Amino acid sequence: MKYLFFGTPELAAIILEKLIKAGFIPEAVICNPDKPVGRKKIITAPATKIIAQKYNIPVWQPEKINLQNLLKYDTSRGRTTCHNNKYDFFVVAAYSQIIPKEILEIPRLGTIGVHPSLLPKHRGATPIQTAILNGDEITGTTLYLMDEKMDHGRIISNLKSQILNLSTYETLMRKLAKLSADLLIETLPNIENKIKNAQPQNEAEATFTRKFATEDAFIKPEDLAAAIQSGGKAVEIERKIRALNPEPGVFTLRQAQGKLKRMKLLEAEIVDEKLKLTKIQVEGKKPIILS
């Protein structure tokens, strides 16, 4: 089966590598451009690009995805598959760009979206963070047939997964990425029949997530003090620490050397209904593990 893989971050890279190892090798990987990362602004390749290069798979990194650019890219490799509709399907997992409808409809069978939630719950960009913030006990992953609306198309298949009380964004993301890859590997051999039997989502049950900004991750010093001393907002802050690290990164402000400095709240736990910080990092210092 011939397909293109669209995806950029680690979640997509985990899925991509498992697909490759299972014999589902894409014709090419399409991801976002390299970008500066960290304080030193080092130009860094997306996680999916690194995986693709490891297995000698062509990579394309458009600033903006559109049909004209895709056709040019395909033709530049001596292929005319986009024109002749010879791709069987596309797989999209956390691509980080909106893909136009005319691209989604290129493959013979359509485009398979991978979403780390049980759709129609938690549509949008932050389903994993939102599940942790809400205190959900169950989440999962969904394969669906993409259309022009966000996370809206008919459901091909899904799998449930438990959210443990200690789950962080990174641990839950990796768990759901592996689950998504396993579901794809199980589904793809019979994909035509699965797509024929795909079911519409129940719009009455749809919920939506939003992107989180720096201000969403700020903890007021007085709220942090109350959570530590009396338990006020302890659960809310502990969930934020698990959900919003490493991005946008949970922090507060505290006095140090006569001025306000940012203090990252990296890890915490609930002890006797109160918040206990277990790992912090003061601005300009290395992370500290608290006993």
Secondary structure, DSSP 8 states (H G I E B T S, - for coil): --EEEE--SHHHHHHHHHHHHTT---SEEE----EEETTTTEEE--HHHHHHHHTT--EE--SS--HHHHHHHHHHTT--HHHHT---EEEEES-SS---HHHHT-SSS-EEEEESS-TTTTBSS-HHHHHHHHT-SEEEEEEEE--SSTT-S-EEEEEEEE--TT--HHHHHHHHHHHHHHHHHHHGGGHHHHHHT-B---GGG--B-----GGGGB--HHHHHHHHHT-TTHHHHHHHHHHSTTTT--EEEEEETTEEEEEEEEEEEEETTEEEEEEEEETTS--EE--
